[in-house]
Amino acid sequence: GMFDATTALLTYQAGNYFTTGESPGRLGNRHPTIAPYETFATKDGDLALAVGNDALWQTFCRVAELPDLAADSRFETNALRLANYEALKPRLD
């Protein structure tokens, strides 16, 4: 049981390792291939934010009243949000 559960949790990490040959690093609550997908501290407590695709990104930005992020070409696609994560993270924090 424990081995099965652990193996299932490694799908992204193992896939990335077998694709790139690089051992995964620590990500905390972040997802290795989706951004943003993690927890954020808010004044009301922690918030789990999971933006699983580009359409949801646009919806999130509208609801969160962040039109500048929605219009920023660095964050237009998930791949770009991952590549520009260091610029995105402080804005979401």
C-alpha positions in Angstrom: 0.0 0.0 0.0 2.6 2.6 1.0 4.8 1.7 -2.0 1.9 2.0 -4.4 0.9 5.4 -3.0 4.4 6.7 -3.1 5.0 5.5 -6.7 1.8 7.2 -7.8 3.0 10.4 -6.3 6.2 10.3 -8.2 4.7 10.3 -11.7 5.7 13.9 -12.5 9.0 13.7 -10.7 10.0 10.4 -12.3 8.8 11.5 -15.7 10.8 14.7 -15.5 13.9 12.7 -14.4 13.6 10.2 -17.2 13.1 13.0 -19.7 15.9 15.3 -18.6 18.2 13.2 -16.4 18.1 15.8 -13.7 17.1 14.8 -10.2 14.1 16.8 -8.9 14.6 19.4 -6.3 12.5 20.4 -3.4 9.4 22.4 -4.4 7.4 22.6 -1.2 3.8 22.7 -2.2 4.5 23.7 -5.8 3.6 21.4 -8.8 6.6 20.7 -11.0 4.8 21.3 -14.4 1.8 23.6 -13.6 2.0 27.3 -12.5 0.6 28.6 -10.3 -0.2 25.5 -8.4 0.7 25.8 -4.7 -0.3 27.3 -1.4 -0.2 31.0 -0.6 -0.4 32.7 2.8 -3.3 35.2 3.0 -4.6 37.4 5.8 -7.4 34.8 6.3 -5.1 31.8 6.3 -3.4 29.6 3.7 -5.0 29.4 0.2 -4.4 26.5 -2.2 -4.3 27.9 -5.8 -4.4 25.5 -8.7 -4.6 27.0 -12.1 -4.6 24.0 -14.3 -4.8 25.5 -17.8 -4.5 28.8 -19.7 -8.2 29.5 -19.7 -8.3 29.1 -15.9 -5.4 31.5 -15.8 -7.4 34.2 -17.5 -10.4 33.5 -15.3 -8.2 33.7 -12.1 -6.7 37.0 -13.2 -10.1 38.4 -13.8 -11.6 37.2 -10.5 -8.4 38.3 -8.6 -8.6 41.7 -10.3 -5.1 41.3 -11.8 -5.6 42.4 -15.5 -2.0 43.3 -15.8 -1.0 39.7 -15.2 -3.6 38.4 -17.7 -2.2 40.8 -20.3 1.5 40.1 -19.6 3.0 38.0 -22.4 5.4 36.4 -20.0 2.5 34.6 -18.3 0.3 33.8 -21.3 0.8 30.1 -21.3 1.6 27.5 -18.6 5.0 26.9 -20.2 5.7 30.7 -20.0 4.4 30.9 -16.4 6.9 28.1 -15.5 9.7 29.7 -17.3 9.0 33.1 -15.7 8.0 31.8 -12.3 10.6 34.0 -10.5 8.8 37.1 -11.8 5.3 35.7 -11.3 5.7 34.4 -7.7 6.2 37.8 -6.0 3.1 39.2 -7.7 1.0 36.3 -6.5 2.4 36.5 -3.0 
